[in-house]
Amino acid sequence: MTVSDFRKDIWKEISADFEGAYKLILFKVDIPINYNTDPGSNILAEEIKNKQELLPVRRVESYFKEDEINVFFDEIPDIMNIRIIIQLPIEFSKKRIKLEDNTTKFFDELLRPFDEEINRDNIERLFMKPLLLKLPCLPDLVVDSNVLESILSSPIYSSRLSSIVDVVMSRNFREGPGKEGKTMGNIDSHINNLIELIQEYAKDCSNMSLDRNQAIQSSTTTTENKRNRPDIAVYYNNVLVMMGEAKDINTKLGAAETQLDGYFDYWNPLAFGKLPFVMAFAAAGTTLQFYYYYPGNDKPERVKIGNIIDLGTTNKLNNYKALQNTINFVRIIKTWNCKQYLQVPKIKLYEVIRRKNDTTITIAPQKIIKKVHIVDRGPNYKSFFENFYTRIFPNLGGRYVVLHSKFYVKWIYLIFAPVGYMTIPKDENELRDVIWDVLNVVNNLHVNGIVHRDIRWDNIIKLTNNGWILIDFEEAAPIGRGNLRPSTLNITAPEYRGSDDLCLESGDIWMIGNLFDDFRIRIQLTESARIFRDKLICQNPVERPTASDALADNWFKVMK
């Protein structure tokens, strides 16, 4: 391999991950036995000796021009050496040696579930427990042979795992005023990258996922969207098992803790089931603190785990502790999974649901945050909904309330409560309850001169008290306004298909009747239910009952 070829390989390696330019990465290179006479090789015997001894051969500046480095990095890190390990063929010249990747086997042993029940008395001990295996890294980064081992002597071969450990044990991590993105880079190195590798390779971890709040950029501190949810959320089977918050400098650790408490202000049983704790961390600059939350009278209580870890010192064992804690966190999660504590929840906390027109819905423990994009809406859309949510919505008589509303030029920002979950009725009694609750809200809408225009199962949620509520009013319009496109074609009344929506009450009634025939409804309807449904979906809109008349139907007289 020529120096030119090696330069190309290095460039290819870092092209997808610019941080990689400063990782100490293990490379395997084959060269001919007669390297001194090979005309295609510019490698000198002295360089071969250096490589065998793992000494720095060239610095990054030798391979990359200064302007290439400055494109991707704010500053030149302290460690700039690229180390090369060359595998010399002994018996078979020009034949490559394939190294077996044993990452999965390694993780299976490293992440073995704990053999004891996890509770408040032992969670700190287990979280800080010594690892079952040593972590592999480059030889000169082995600062403690009890916890780290050279990748040359390691029984596994995993370039990606060793790369993560190499970065953690070699880089100088810094804080940057006004740069939460730098703190997030520190967290990526010590926590997130390892979790994502575990998710890819480890047994029983494929259903683990990590969600980064995309509102965080390299030079931002906070945004309105960011305040809706944590910077980092880790899930197992869609159960929130860890969350994290980042701040730009070390002195803001307390602010990160306060923000975590603000996100997690209610222990919602719809989200956690049997889960006993939720893990968390706050990162500020180069400081890192882990916690666990436990349900205390419905309001989660935060408890510190261990001491603050300072990632910005020359003591690299501090950095190792972050990896150790992350690995033990996964062991705790796997233990809970064995206990069947991590069943798929009714709601996924801090999930961001994206709807048409760039509308986003974020689910928090006690509220739902909705951001409605209104740029492409009609000229009167904003004023109509400002009046609707401030004057009409509070008087609909439903269980759904607006906690906060704000109207911007391009967005409407709304916070609703309570939090429910989407599901389908399991029997006719439950179906009757749904239709009753929906009709009551629709009747109040119609009395106030409004039609909903988007009544479907995706817009109906169930509450913990077994009540049902109709949500999502962003397609609503004044009765008789007309000249609007149908909101959802497959549920729109037949008289609107292929033409404008006339915004009449009969269109809402059709949609309610259409709920009975959804493919997800697997209920053998009674005769009275079928008769009632047929009234609602009558082809002639004039013959459909009003919402008030529908509420007086005989089908509701047998409600239990």
Summary of the structure (lengths in Angstrom):
residues: 560
radius of gyration: 30.1
end to end distance: 80.5
largest distance: 98.2
contacts: 1683
relative contact order: 0.07
helix: 38%
strand: 19%
